[in-house]
Amino acid sequence: MVIVKRLWQHPDRSIYGLFLLLLWLCSMLQWLDYGQLLQYNRVAIQQGELWLMITGHLIHLNWPHFWMNMAGLLLGAVFFGTYFSLKYWSGLILFSMLFCSLALYLLNPELLFYVGMSGVLHGLLVAGAIQEYRHYRISGIILMLLLVAKLLWEQMSGALPGSASMAGGHVVVDAHLYGAIAGLLFALLHQLVHVHDWHQDGQNNQ
C-alpha cells in the first residue's frame, strides 16, 4: 500500500505512460508476429539495418516470454518508477538497448539472433537498485547482492533453472550482464553530469 500511495502521489505520472507505451508496443508487435522482421539479426545489422539493435528488444519468442518480460517491466515501474524523471527513464532504456546490442555484436559474434527485453530490464534493475540504496539502504543492499549473485550464477552455470522452459527458448545470459553494465554506466554518467551541473551553478552564483 505504501508503494501504491507513493506512485499515485508522484508529481510526474508521465513516466508511467512510458511503461504503458512499451507494454502496448511490445504487445502489438507480438500480436502482429513481427519477430523475424524486427529481431536482432547480426547479418542484417552488418548490411546496415541498424534499427534492429533497438527493435530486437521489443520482440519476444512467444507469449510466455512476452509476459515474463512485461512482468519485470511492471515490477520496475512499481518499485523504482518514482525515483527518476521521464527523461531519465527514456534515456536509460534507450542506452541499455544500444549498449546491450553493441556488446552482443562485438563480444558474441556467434550469436546470430536475439529477442527480448531481459537485458534492458537488468539495466533498469541496476539503476533502480542504486537509487534504492540511497533512499533505503538495507533493501538497496539486498537487491544489489541478489542481482550480483544472479549474474555470477548465470556466468558460471548458465541460465537459472526453469528460465529456458518458461521463456520457450535459449536464454542469452550475456545479455543480462551487458544490460546490468549499461544500467551501472548510465547511473554513473548521470551522477557525473549532475555533479558537474551543480558545480557550474555554484560558480555562476558566486
N, C-alpha and C positions, 0 to 999 in steps of 0.2 A: 504493500500500500504506500510506503514511503517513496519508493521508486516511481510509482504511477503519479503520485502527487507532485513529485519533483519534475517529472516530464510535463505535466499539464501546466505548471507554473513557469516553465522556461519561457523567456521572452521571445526567443527566435524559434518558433514552431515550424518555420520553413524547412528546417533540417529534416523533419520527418517526412516532408514532401519529397525530399531527395531519396529517402529509403523506399517510400511508396512507389516512386518513379522507377527505381531499379527493380523492385518486385514486379511491377506491371510490365516493364520492358522485357525482363527475363521470361516471364510467363508467356508473353505474346510470341517471342522468338521460339520458345519451346513448343507452343501450340501450333505455330506455322511450320515447324520442323525445318528450321534454317541451319541446323547443325553443321552439315557438310559445307555449306556455303560460307559460314562465318566463323568456323572454328580456327584456332591457331593451327596454321599449316606451314611448316617450315619451308617447303618448296615454293609455295605461293608467295610467302614473305620474301624469299630470295628473288623472286620475279617482280617485286615492287608492291605487293598488296600489303602495305604496312598497317593498314587499319585492322588487319586480323590480330594484331598484337593487343588491340583493345577489345574487339568483338568476341574473341575467343573466351574471354572471362564471363561473357553474358550468356554463353551457350552451355547446355548440360547434356550428359549422356542419355538421361531418361528422366521421368517424373520423380522417382525416388531421389535421384541425385539432385534434382532441382529443389525439392522440398528440404533436403538436408542443408543445402546452401542458404536457402531463404530463411530457415530456422536460425542459422548462425547470424545472418544479417539482422534479423529481428532482435535477437539477443544483444547484438552490438548496439543497436539503436536504443533498446530499453536501458541497458546498463551504462552506456557511455555517450549517448546522444546529447546530453545536456552539457557535456564538458567543452564542446567545441562549436564554432560557428559553421554556418552553411559553407562558407568559403573554405574553411579548414577541411571539413569532411570531403568536399568535392575535390580539393587538391590532393588529399591523402588517397582517395580511391583511384584517381587518375594516375598518380605517381606509382602506386602499388601495382596497378595493371601494367604500366610501361616497364617498370623495373623488373617485375616478375617475368614478363615475356622476353625482355632483353637478356636476362640472366639465363633463362631456358635456352634461348637461341645461341648464346655464346658458350655456355658451360655444359649443355646437354645436346650435343649435335645428333645423338642417336634418336632423340625424341622428335618424331615427325608431326604428331598431332597432340593437341591439348585442349581441353574444355573445362569450364567450371570456375567458380568464384572462390574456391577454398584458399588459394594463395592470397588473394586480396583480403579475405576475411582474417587471415593471420596477421596481415598488416594492420587492420583495424583493431584487432585484439591487443597487439603490442602497444600501439599508440594509446589505446584506451587504458591499458594496464599501467602505463607510465603516469597518466593523469590520475588514475585511481589511487596510485601510491601517494601522490601529492595531496589528495583530499582525505583518503582513508588508508593509512599506512599499512595496517595489518592485512586487509583484504587485497591491497595492491601487491604486497609481497607474496601472498599466497597465489594470486593469479599469475604473477610472473614466474614463480617457481613451477607451477603446473605447466605453463607454456614451454619453459625451457626443458622440463622433463619429457614432455610430449615430443618436442623437436629432436632431442637426443635419442629417444627410443626409435623414432622413425629413421634417423640417420644410421643407427646401428643395427636395428632389427626389422626395418621395413614398416609398412602401414600398421596402424593399430588393429588388433584382431576384430574381424567383423566389418571393418570400414569398407573393404573392397566389395563385399557382398551387398552391403547397404547401398553403395554407390552404383553397383551394377557394372563395374569395370575396374581396370588397373588404377591405383592411386599413385599419383606422381608426388611423392613426399618431398622432393626437392623444391617443388613449387611452394610448399608450405614454408620451407626455410627461407626462400627468396622473398616471399611475401612478408615474413616476420622481419627480415633485414630491412625491407623497404619501409615498414612502419617505424622501425627504430631510427633509420636515417631521416625520415620525414619529420619525426618528432624533434630530433636533434637540430635539424636545419631550421625548423620553425622557432625553436628556442633561441638559436643564434641570431636569427633575424629580429626576434622580439627584443633581445638584449641590446642589439645594435641600434634599433629604433629608440629604445629607452635612453641610451646614452646620447643619441643625437638630439632628442627632445630636451635632455638635461643641459646640453651645451648651448642649445638655442635659447633656453630660458635664462641663461646666466647673463 
